[in-house]
Amino acid sequence: MKNKVKVYRAIHDLTQEELAKELGVTRQTIIAIEKEKYDPSLILAFKISKFFKVKIEDIFIYPGD
């Protein structure tokens, strides 16, 4: 699934490691999400959107759209 995690991370001036720590996941998970090799669970997707204070659909782009 396409996403804007890297964009939002850059806006907030966070490293992959810092974001991973905030979300309770590994840096490898953040790398995989950013490279669109891994779709996060719904719970993790909501954690990411809540962390950046945006709607989930602002970060994750559903393939049908």
C-alpha positions in Angstrom: 0.0 0.0 0.0 1.3 3.4 -0.9 2.0 5.7 2.0 3.5 9.0 3.1 5.2 7.9 6.3 8.6 9.1 5.0 7.1 12.5 4.2 5.5 13.0 7.6 8.7 11.7 9.3 10.7 14.3 7.4 8.2 17.1 8.2 8.7 16.2 11.9 12.5 15.9 11.5 12.6 12.4 12.9 14.9 9.6 12.1 13.6 6.1 11.3 15.0 5.0 14.7 13.2 7.8 16.6 9.9 7.1 14.9 10.3 3.3 15.6 11.0 4.0 19.2 7.9 6.3 19.5 5.7 3.6 18.0 7.2 0.6 19.8 8.5 -1.1 16.6 11.9 -1.8 15.1 13.7 0.5 12.6 13.4 -2.4 10.1 9.6 -2.1 10.3 9.7 1.6 9.5 12.1 0.9 6.6 9.8 -1.8 5.2 6.7 0.4 5.5 8.4 3.4 3.8 9.6 1.2 1.0 6.1 -0.2 0.7 7.3 -3.8 1.2 5.2 -4.2 4.3 1.7 -3.0 5.1 1.3 -2.3 8.8 -1.4 -3.8 10.9 -4.5 -1.6 11.3 -3.5 -1.0 14.9 0.0 0.2 13.8 -1.5 2.3 11.0 -3.7 4.1 13.6 -0.8 4.6 15.9 1.2 6.2 13.1 -1.7 8.5 12.2 -2.3 9.4 15.8 1.3 10.1 16.4 1.4 12.6 13.4 -2.0 13.9 14.4 -3.5 13.3 10.9 -6.3 11.1 9.5 -5.2 7.6 8.6 -6.2 8.2 4.9 -3.8 11.2 4.9 -0.9 8.8 5.3 -2.0 5.6 3.7 -3.4 5.5 0.2 -5.8 2.7 -0.6 -4.9 1.1 -3.9 -8.4 1.6 -5.3 -8.3 5.4 -5.0 
